[in-house]
Amino acid sequence: MAENTPAKKTRADLIKDAMSAPSVQEQFKNALDKNAGPFTASLIDLYMGDNKLQACDPKAVIMEALKAAVLKLPINKALGFAYIIPFNISVKNPDNTYSSVPTPTFIIGYKGLIQLAMRTDQYKHINADVVYEGELRTKNKLTGEIDLSGEATSDKIVGYFCYFELRNGFSKTLYMPVEKMAAYAKRYAPTIKYSTDVTVEKLIALGTSGVSSSSVGWTGDFTSMALKTVTRNLLSKYGYLSIEMQQAIVEDRDYDYEDESRNNRLNEAGAKKINTQNIDYTPSEVVAEQQVDDSPKPSFGNN
């Protein structure tokens, strides 16, 4: 009589098994207290509703979700505070060939940055929005003040701004026209900087139209990415940064923060090692354009 073979575990089983590890439960509990249950339930829903995310190692997905949990930001895509997006990272095999490995990545949205700023209780006003044709009247290069009191003459987007005023009276505005934003994205965003299909001209067209899709990223939702860029760049340079905000900006991997010297060092190095702790696949090196994550990883016990 043939022995019964154990049924192959489904994707749902894998994520639930990883989530059930006591060390994982403890870390979500420490980060979210009584809200740990709803957050982990939303994580499972996110994982099960995204075929591309299911191609990633469940433990790696949980590690990225913990980053959002520590910042107390929801990962529901519809809310736009934070996302866990799967990227294909090229990794070097022992035989010197390269393989594409789906890798989950925590990305904060501009709403998440504004939320963290509001929690500091240091901001009297903070706002980020698009600028339509006709609204921009003048820009004072000396003071940085932007006059947006004009009337919109069309629904064409010409730029993006972020403004804040601290409770002590200090205020600052950053404005970036669509053309500059598109060039910035093409130069620094690792998801498109090496793509021959995504040109600056195509990005400008996406920006001026304001059309977005259900996907996340520059080609899916240019407006949200642009608003995050002006918000992050303004806050990181002039804003009051709590520890949470500093952590969020460091965790945000979509740009190299205009660090051209770092870019050059990566290009010269040719390839970088990737931290594989608690990840089932074992790539040894990652191509130069990808950032290296050496942050401490949560323990998953023996599961």
Residue pairs with C-beta under 8 A, 6 or more apart in sequence:
9 17
11 47
11 48
11 54
11 58
12 44
12 48
14 58
15 43
15 44
15 47
15 48
15 58
15 61
15 62
16 44
17 58
17 303
18 24
18 58
18 59
18 62
18 300
18 303
19 25
19 40
19 43
19 44
19 62
20 303
21 300
21 301
21 303
22 301
23 298
23 299
23 300
23 301
24 62
24 298
24 300
24 301
25 36
27 66
27 69
27 298
28 36
28 39
28 40
28 66
28 69
29 36
31 66
31 69
31 70
31 72
32 39
32 69
32 72
35 72
36 69
39 65
39 69
39 74
39 75
42 74
42 75
42 76
43 61
43 62
43 65
43 75
46 53
46 75
46 76
46 77
46 84
47 53
47 54
47 58
47 61
48 54
50 86
52 86
52 102
53 61
53 84
53 86
53 104
55 86
55 102
56 86
56 102
56 103
56 104
57 104
57 279
57 280
57 281
59 278
59 279
59 280
59 300
60 103
60 104
60 278
60 279
61 84
61 104
62 298
62 300
63 104
63 278
63 297
63 298
64 84
64 104
64 105
64 106
65 75
65 84
65 106
66 298
67 106
67 251
68 74
68 75
68 82
68 84
68 106
70 247
71 82
71 108
71 112
71 116
71 244
71 247
71 248
73 81
73 82
73 108
73 112
73 115
73 116
74 81
74 82
75 81
75 82
75 83
75 84
77 83
77 216
79 111
80 109
80 110
80 111
80 112
80 224
81 108
81 109
81 111
81 112
81 115
82 106
82 107
82 108
82 109
82 112
83 106
83 107
83 108
83 109
83 216
84 104
84 105
84 106
84 107
85 104
85 105
85 107
85 216
85 217
86 102
86 103
86 104
86 105
87 102
87 103
87 104
87 105
87 191
88 100
88 101
88 102
88 103
89 100
89 101
89 102
89 103
89 274
89 283
89 286
89 287
89 290
90 98
90 99
90 100
90 101
90 286
90 287
90 290
91 98
91 99
91 100
91 101
91 274
91 283
91 284
91 285
91 286
91 287
92 98
92 271
92 283
92 284
92 285
92 286
92 287
93 99
93 283
93 284
94 284
98 287
99 283
101 281
101 283
105 253
106 251
106 253
107 216
107 252
107 253
107 254
108 228
108 248
108 251
108 252
109 224
109 228
110 128
110 224
110 227
110 228
110 231
110 232
112 248
113 228
113 231
113 232
113 235
113 245
113 248
113 249
114 126
114 128
114 231
116 242
116 244
116 245
116 248
117 123
117 126
117 164
117 235
117 239
117 240
117 245
118 126
119 242
119 244
120 240
120 242
120 245
121 167
122 166
122 167
122 240
123 164
123 165
123 166
123 167
123 239
123 240
124 165
124 166
124 167
125 163
125 164
125 165
125 171
126 162
126 163
126 164
126 165
127 162
127 163
127 164
128 160
128 161
128 162
128 163
128 227
128 230
128 231
129 160
129 161
129 227
130 157
130 159
130 160
130 210
130 223
130 226
130 227
131 148
131 157
131 158
131 159
131 160
131 161
131 175
132 152
132 153
132 154
132 155
132 156
132 157
132 158
133 152
133 153
133 154
133 156
133 157
133 158
134 150
134 151
134 152
134 153
134 154
135 148
135 149
135 150
135 151
135 152
135 158
136 146
136 147
136 148
136 150
136 158
136 159
136 175
137 147
137 148
137 149
137 150
138 146
138 147
139 145
139 146
139 147
139 175
140 146
140 147
144 172
144 173
144 174
145 173
146 161
146 163
146 173
146 175
148 161
155 210
156 208
156 209
157 178
157 207
157 208
157 209
157 210
157 223
158 177
158 178
158 208
159 175
159 176
159 177
159 178
159 181
160 175
160 176
160 178
160 181
160 223
160 226
160 227
160 229
160 230
161 173
161 174
161 175
161 176
161 230
162 173
162 174
162 227
162 230
162 231
162 233
162 234
162 235
163 171
163 172
163 173
163 174
164 171
164 172
164 234
164 235
164 238
164 239
165 171
166 239
166 240
172 234
172 238
172 239
173 234
174 230
174 233
174 234
175 230
176 184
176 226
176 229
176 230
178 204
178 207
178 208
178 226
179 204
181 203
181 207
181 226
181 229
182 200
182 203
182 204
182 207
183 200
184 229
185 192
185 203
185 218
185 222
185 225
185 226
185 229
186 192
186 193
186 198
186 199
186 200
186 203
187 193
188 255
188 256
188 257
188 258
189 218
189 225
189 254
189 255
190 253
190 254
190 256
190 289
190 290
190 291
191 217
191 218
191 254
192 198
192 203
192 217
192 218
192 219
193 289
194 289
198 218
198 219
202 219
203 218
203 219
203 222
206 218
206 219
206 222
207 222
207 223
207 226
210 222
210 223
212 220
212 221
212 222
212 223
212 224
213 220
213 221
214 220
215 221
216 224
217 225
218 225
225 254
228 254
229 255
232 249
232 252
235 241
235 245
235 249
236 249
236 257
239 245
241 249
253 291
253 293
256 262
256 263
256 291
266 272
266 288
266 289
267 288
269 288
270 288
271 285
271 286
271 287
271 288
272 285
272 286
272 287
272 288
272 290
272 292
273 284
273 285
273 286
273 292
274 283
274 284
274 285
274 286
274 290
274 292
274 293
275 292
275 293
275 294
275 297
276 282
276 283
277 297
278 297
278 298
278 299
278 300
286 292
